[in-house]
């Protein structure tokens, strides 16, 4: 890791043994939500997933919320895991001035499929309820199906707990045609949070309508989808995630607020939301 200038924190090599520490260094936040800088895709290495919302606590600590970034990437049936791949190039940059985390890499999987990936994420300072990710995969020499499992993942509940009991209970997991959500309540402290997700899918920068498979399990909500590609083609998924909580609004409107906020974010689109976030951060630094 290096400090590229006063605003940029950069990492130019993928070193498995240093990734857990790097998650802390690449943490993002917007004053309401904070998230460790772990990977979106599956990672078999040491990792601690952490998303925290101001004021949402257990009896003795901040409550670790469901992972809103989770995005399993598969090439045909092969799940991409950087820990098992040949890394040809890799860079991760946290732009503190703009509040944006970007990661790019080229890899060859164990079965010799070569792809390039660019992921960009931010927690919006313009609308602090919103987090967004754009994740693009380009085929270098792969011909087949690139597919994603894009979810709100509540399984982190058990992965990060030292105690035998989870921090919260799932009140509702639902995947509708255009938006999915996970609604939880902390044990003992009884705070409630709803995370809602909508998404867009692009092939070669062209928006595609999909008949996505809904995923609706006890602690997971989201979608599975993908597209066939040949060498040189690319696909992108954009996740629009909204957070609503019982500190800042009534319990009875949490799911409606989160789902509508997610859909409103999708209607604005990635470019507008990214620009609004950057403007908000730059305005903050100039105050």
N, C-alpha and C positions, 0 to 999 in steps of 0.2 A: 504494500500500500504506500502511496506517496501523496503529498500535497502538491498538486499541479500548479495552483496559484492560490490566492487567498480565498477563492470561492469553490474550487474543485478538489474533491478527494477522489483519487483514481487508484485502480488496481489493474495491473497489466499482465498478470500471470494467474493461472488457476492452480493453486496449491491446496490439495485436499486437507492437509493438516491445519491450515490457517483459516479455513472457511468459517468455522464456528465463531472465531474472534472477529472475522470480517463482517459477520451479520450485525454485530453491535456497531461497528464503524460506519456502516452504510444504512443506519436507521433513518427513517423519514418520519415527519410529523407535521401537523398544521395547527397545533394549539389545542385541538380537541381529541384527535386520534394520533397514536404513535404506533409505528410498526418496525420491528427488526428487519434488517435487509437480507432475509433468506430468499432462496430461489422460488420462482413460481412452479417450475416443473419438479418432477420427482427427484429426490436426492437421498441416496442411500448412505451418505456420509453423516457425520455428527452435525446436527442442526437443532436449534431451539426456535420453534415458531412462536411469535409473540405479537399480538395486536391488542392494544389497550385504549380504552375510552375514558376520558377524564371523569373521575368521580365514581366509576363502576368498580366496586371493590368486593372482596371477600371479607371475612372478619379481620384478617391481618395483612392483606396485600391487595394489589391491583388484580382484577380478574382478567385472565387471558382469554380473549374472545375467539370465536371461530375464524379460521383462516379465509379471508376474502380473496386472496390472490391465487389460490390453488388451481393449477392448470396442468393436468397430465398430458404429455405429448407422446404420441405413438406414430411410428413409421410402419405401416401395416400393423403387425401384432407386436412389434418391438418397442418397449417403453424406453424413452430417452432418459438416461441418467449420466450426468457429466462425470461422475466418479468412475464409470466403466468405459468411458469413451477416450479416443485419442483427441487431445485438444490441440488444434492447429493454430488458433489464435484466440485470445480472450481479453476483454476489457470491461471493467465496471467503473462507472463514473457517477458520483453524487454531486450534482450542481446545487450548492447551497443557496446561491443567489436566486435561482429559478424554482427551487424546491422540487427537482426532478431527478429520479434515479434511472440510469440507463445501463444496460448490459448487452454486449455483443460478443458473439463467439462463432467459430467454425469448428465443427467436430466431425469425426468419423465414428460411427457406432461399432460395437463388436462385430456386426455382420457387414461392415464396410459400406454403410450408407453415409454419404457426406451431405451435410446441410449447414446453412448459416442461419443464425437466430439473432434477432434484435428485440429486446424487451425494454419498454419504457413505462414507468409507473409514477404516480404522484398522489398525494393526499391534498385535495384542493384547499387553498387558503381563501379563495373567493367564496366557495360554499363548503364549509367545514364538514358537512355531512357526507361528502362525496369522495370516493377513491376510484381511480381509473388506471387501467393497464392496457397497453397495446403490445401484442406479442406476434411477431412476424417470423415465419419460417420459409426459407428459400432452399429449394432443392439444387444441389450442385451436380450430383450424379445419380440421384434416386428417382426411380419411376415406380409409383404405387400410390397408396393412400396415406395422406397425412391427416391424423385425427386427434381431436382434443376431448378431454373430459374437463369441463369448466364448471367448478363447483364452489359453493361456500361449505367449507369443511369443518365440521364440529368435532372431528376425532382428535383435534389438538387438546381437547378437554382433558383427556387421560394421559397424553404424551408428556405433558409438562408438570403434572401434579406429583408432589412428593407424597401427599396423603393418599389413602386408599380410595377416598370418595372424590368424585369429580367436583369441579367448582360450580357447575350449574346444570340445570335440567333443560332439555329441549321441550318447549311448549308446542311448537308446530314446525314441521318441515313441509314445504309445498313448492312444486314446480308447475307453473301455469304456462300457457302458450308463449308469453312474451316476457315473463319475469318470474324469478324464483326467490324464495326467502327462507331464512332460518330464524326462528323466534325463540329466545332463551330467557331463563330466569336464574339469577345466582342463588345458590343455596344459602340459607340462614340470613343473608342481607336482603334478599328479595328484590334486587334491581332487575329490570327487564331491558333487553336489547333485541332489536330486529335488524338483521343485515339482509338487504335485498339486492339482487343482481339481474341486470339485463345485458344483452350482448349484441354485437354485430360481427359478421363474418365476411371477409373479403378474399377474393382470388385474383391475383395479378392486379391489385388495387381497385377491383370492381366489386361493389357490394352484391352479395348473393343471398337469396332467400333460401332458407333451409327448413327441412322437416326434422328438426333436432329431436333426439331421444331424451325424454324427460328423466331426470334422476331425482327420486324422492324417497330417501331412507330416513331412519330415525334421527341421525345427526348429520345428514348431508343433503343438500339441495342444489340442483343445477342441470346441466345438459351435456350430452355427448353428440359430436358432429364432426364432419371432416370433408375432404375432397380429394379426388385423384389428381396427381401432378406428374409432369415429366421434367426432365432436366431444365433448369432455368426458371421454372415457375415458382410462384410464392403464394402463401396464404397467410392471412392475418386474422386474429381475433381481438376484439376490443371489449373489455369488461367494464361495465358501469355499475358501481356498487354504492349503495346508500346505507347509512347507519342512523337509526332512531333509538332513543333511549328514554327510560322512565324518569330520569332527572329533569330532562328538558321538555317533556310533553306527557300527556296523560297515557296511561296504559292502553286504553281502549282505541287509540289511534295509531299505535306504533307500526303495525303491519301496513296499514293503509298509507301512512306517511312515507315509510321506507320504500315501498313498491312504487308509489307515484314519483318520489324524488329520483329513484333510479330510472324510471321511464322518461322523466323530464330531462335528465342528463343525457340519455341516449338520443332524445329528440334534438338537443343542442349539437351533439356530435363531438368527437375526439378533438378536432382542431380548435373549436371554439373553447371547450373546457380547458385545454392545455394553455391556450393564449390567456384566458381569464386568470388562470392560476399564476402564470408568469407575471402578468401585470400586477396582480395583488402582492406577490412577493417583492417585486421591484419597487412598488410603492411603499411597502413596509420598510425597506432598507433606506429609502430616500427621506423618510420622515425625520 
